[in-house]
Amino acid sequence: MGSFSIWHWLIVLVIVMLVFGTKKLGNIGSDLGKAVKGFKDGVKGEEEKAAADKAAIDVEAREKKS
């Protein structure tokens, strides 16, 4: 009773497809993919921004030493 077999998951999948339809499930999947890609790009952008800020601070420190 603790775990479901493959047949339970197939029945659940069929019910979900009947309720939502395949077109709506496809739209949900593509929207989710876009959201994940946007999140990754945002994180990557923040990392690049932090690296650029650190480089600018290093340049300013070198200029002050001179």
C-alpha positions, 0 to 999 in steps of 0.5 A, spaced: 500 500 500 505 504 501 508 504 493 504 504 487 505 500 481 506 502 474 499 500 473 497 505 478 501 511 475 498 509 468 491 510 470 493 516 474 496 519 467 490 517 463 485 520 468 489 527 468 490 527 460 482 526 460 481 532 465 486 537 462 487 534 455 493 533 451 494 540 448 493 543 455 498 539 458 503 540 452 502 548 454 503 547 461 510 543 459 512 548 455 511 554 460 514 550 465 520 549 460 521 557 459 520 558 466 526 554 468 530 557 462 528 564 465 531 562 472 537 559 469 539 565 465 537 569 471 542 566 476 547 566 470 546 573 469 547 574 477 553 570 477 556 574 471 554 581 474 558 579 481 564 577 477 564 584 473 563 587 480 569 584 483 573 585 477 571 593 477 573 593 484 580 590 483 581 595 478 579 601 482 584 598 488 590 597 483 588 605 481 588 607 488 595 603 490 598 607 484 
